Amino acid sequence: MKYLLVGLGNIGPEYELTRHNIGFLTLDRLADKKGAKFEMDRLAYHADFKFKGRAIHMIKPTTYMNLSGKAMKYWMQELKIPKENVLVIVDDLALPFAKLRMRAKGSSAGHNGLKNIEELIGGQDYPRLKFGVGDDFPKGRQVDYVLSNFTKQEFEELPFAMDKAIDMALAFCSIGISRAMTQFND
């Protein structure tokens, strides 16, 4: 069985440690833990590793957030992975910082990366892992907030939340989304 983990984010050093890049950061941490190395490939950085007899592929799209669906669609087709075996790791303003929630489907909730994925793969029925980044911003300053760096305190808490996100992603790949949601969603 093959799985595809898609971390959403923006390429470039100015975005590296921003809230919007939590998908990239989580996959970087997973790659480090599994000894996988990301390499530049078509529309994304790609890495893979084996886990419990499964081939796990990871991509970090180089298309920028708003065109994430282009890279995801390409890699799904290239690797012949059905959307039920794809997990998108994405920042979520509606969840408190470090709160994690896995869903089998759902709306984009205004997230441009998810909107593009919906358009290009046809619908909202694809698994996602939402990573809470909080909503501590004044009205109309959402973009500035998601493109800002984590606070010092958030940065200290981040590894624990990313490790839980990694556990959730690996559970998705090994026991399926229903059991993973039951085990991890609170």
N, C-alpha and C positions, 0 to 999 in steps of 0.2 A: 504494500500500500504506500502511496505517495501523498504527502501533504505539503501545502504551501503556506508559510507564515509571511504576511505582508505587513511590514512596519511602515506607517505613514510618517512623513516628515519632509523637510526641505534640505537640499544639498547646500553646502557652503559653510565656512567657518562662522559666519555671522548668525547662523541658525542653529548651530550644533547643540547648544545646551538650553534651547528654548522649550517651553511647554508643548509647542506644536510638534516637536521632534521626539516625543516620548516613545513613539513606535520604533524609530531608528535606535534610540538609546537602549530600549529593551532588547532588540535583536542583537545589538552589539554585545550586550552583556551575555546573552545566550550563546552567541558565537564564541566568546571568550571561555565560557564554561565547558563548551563541547569541543574546543580546539578547532573550530571551523574558521575559515578565513574568507572574508568578503572580497570578491574581485569584480572589477568593472565589467559589465556585459551589456547586452542590448537593453536599453531603457532602465537599467537598474544595476545596483550592486547585488551580486548573488553569492550565496554560500549554501552548503548542504552538509548534513551529517546523518548518521544512522541512530535510531532510538527505538529500542524494543522491537527490532525487526522491520521498522518502517523507515522509509527515506523521507527525511524532512528537508525541504528546500525553504530558504529564506530570501526575501528580496527587500531592498530599500530602493524604491523608485527614484530615478534621477530626473524625473519629469516635473519636479516641484509638486507640491501638495494638490493644486487644483487640477492636475492631469494624472493623478495616481491611477485612475482606472485604465489608462492606456498601457502602463507597465504591467498591471495586474492581469489584464486580459491577454497580453502577449505571453506572459509566463504560464498562465493557465493552459493556453493552447500549446505552447512549446513543450511543456512537461506532461501534457494530457492529464491535468488534474481537475476533477469536477468541482464546482463551487462549494459543494457540501464538505470538501476536504481543504478548503481555504479558510484561514483565519486572519482577519484584518485587525491589527493592533493600532488603536487610534486614541488621541486625546479627546476628553469630553469635559466641556465646561459645566454641564449640569450635575456632575458628580463632585463631591468634596475631594480635596487633594488626596491622592493615593487610594481612593476607593476604586475597586475594580468590579466590573460587571460584564459577564459574558452573555451574549444573545445569539440566537440562531438566525434572527432577522430583525429588521426594524427600519425606521426612517433615518434619513441623514441628519435630522435635527439641525439643519442649517450648516452642517460641516461641508465645506466645498470639496474636500477629498472624497468623502462618502458620496456626495452628489454625483461626482464624475464617475465613480465606480458603478453606481446605480444605472447611469446613462449607458455606460459601455458594456456592462455584463447583463443588463436587462433585468432590473428589479431590485427589490430590497431583501431578497431571501438568500443572504450569504452570512455566514457566521462572523461575528466581530467581538473583540475584547476591548471594552471601553475603559480607558485609564483616566480617572478623575484628575483634573488639574485645577479644580476650584473655579470660583467666579468672582474673585476679589478685584473688580475693576469698576470704574465709574461708567455710567450709561454712555454708550457710543464708543467706548474704548476697548472693545472686545479684541480687535485685531492687534492693537498694541500689547494687550495682555498676553495673548497666546504666542506672540513673537518676542516676548521678553524672557529673560533667564529666570530660572527658579531662584527663590530666596535662599539664603544660607541654611535656614532651618529645613526648608523643603529638600534642599540638596542632600542634607544629612539623612533624611528619612527615605529618600528615593531608592537606595539599594534594596531595602526591605520590600518595598512595594514592587519593584522590578522583579525581585526573586519570586514573589507570589505570582506575578503576571507570567513569568516563565513556567512556574509549576502548572498554572492554568492552561497555558498553550500546549505544554507537553501532555497534560491530561486529555485535552481536546484530541490530540493526535493518537493517544493510546486507548482511551476508554470511550471516546465519542463525546459529542457536545451535550447530550442530555445528562449523562452521568457527571460530566465536568461541571455543568451548571449547578446540579444538585449538590455536589461536593463543595464548590467554592462560592457561589453566589449567596449573599446573606440578605 
